[in-house]
Amino acid sequence: MSWQATVLTIFPEMLPGPLAYSLAGKALACGRWRLAVVDIRDYANDPHRSVDDAPYGGGPGMVMRPDVLDAAIAGAAGVGPLILLSPRGARLDQPRVKELAAGPGVRLICGRFEGVDQRVIEAHAIEEVSVGDFILSGGEPAAIALIDACVRLLPGVVGDAAALGEESFSEGLLEYPHYTRPRLWRERPVPEVLVSGDHRRIRAWRRQEAERLTRERRPDLWNTYLTAGGAVAGSEADRKAEP
């Protein structure tokens, strides 16, 4: 059975969007994964198909109604964990993406307005996930990002599966720099080690660069990497690669 993404949204026309193109689009077309889009407004109980109301206690904006969203959740024949894309959720990272990709699928709720009534979140034990410390107009772009991250890990989606192991976050590090032809561009040469033909030295250089970039740009990742003993392993690899 192929992996399935079920998306609950008030803007179903936003899907599949970018997911219809490139690797995700090809994988969708050949059935490696499936997409089901649920229009939350279909479960509203008034002629205006209202899904929101004013917040108790006052304040700006509107809140998504628990009864309407509850009905949409019940009517969605999806599989996998139920997730609300929310800026107050746990930040999505590659380990969580791998867990989701290894399961049967995901059910994603795209938040809108000021938020979702807390009672429906508690009633369904909905997991809240954030794609970063910034605010979007709604959860749809975040849902697309999460799905894309999962789909590319599914078997057969990426042609060279070995490449996945060298990407940023795969080993707790940012990815090393890349170079291609021409060998000299605007008086900037390709690092000599990359054209040396010595694959052991190349692996060591790439690890060193990945560690350097992570240390400089993402000290939070670097500290986690150090705690896990990654730098020790990297140093040993470097020593073995020395001439």
Summary of the structure (lengths in Angstrom):
residues: 243
radius of gyration: 22.3
end to end distance: 50.3
largest distance: 76.5
contacts: 685
relative contact order: 0.13
helix: 44%
strand: 18%
